[in-house]
Amino acid sequence: MEKKEDQIASFNAAPFAVLNRLVITDVRDDLSVVVMMEIPDKLNAHGNVHGGAIFSVADHAFGIASNLDGRPKVGVTSQITYLAPATATGGPLVATATSAGEAEATVAFQVTVTQDGRQVALFYGNAFLLRPGQ
């Protein structure tokens, strides 16, 4: 079983995470916190943070949280609800993933995305446990 430190390093070093400056800042059992460090280059036509950037930080937090137990999983469904715009002049985006339930082969997580302590999105993700060879 891979150690948590190795999992964190692997997720932090993933090319998509590096490209989007996603950094895992906290992990505990069934919880992870990911920060999108720089956002001025991730704006939409209205000058707010693009929804895809918000989704990306949430999805990354979901990915690491769902894999912390050492059993490899892949996301199978996700949904995001945008609650307020994230602004170009605001601070980093912070995504906090927490366990929402588990069944035999699936896990569910809720991710809250905030900027400067203000909630900007809620994300729900389900992951499927991979069997050996999958």
PyMOL commands that set and color helices and strands:
alter all, ss='L'
color gray80, all
select helices_A, chain A and resi 4-13+15-19+51-67
alter helices_A, ss='H'
color red, helices_A
select strands_A, chain A and resi 22-28+31-36+73-82+93-102+106-115+118-129
alter strands_A, ss='S'
color yellow, strands_A
deselect
rebuild
show_as cartoon
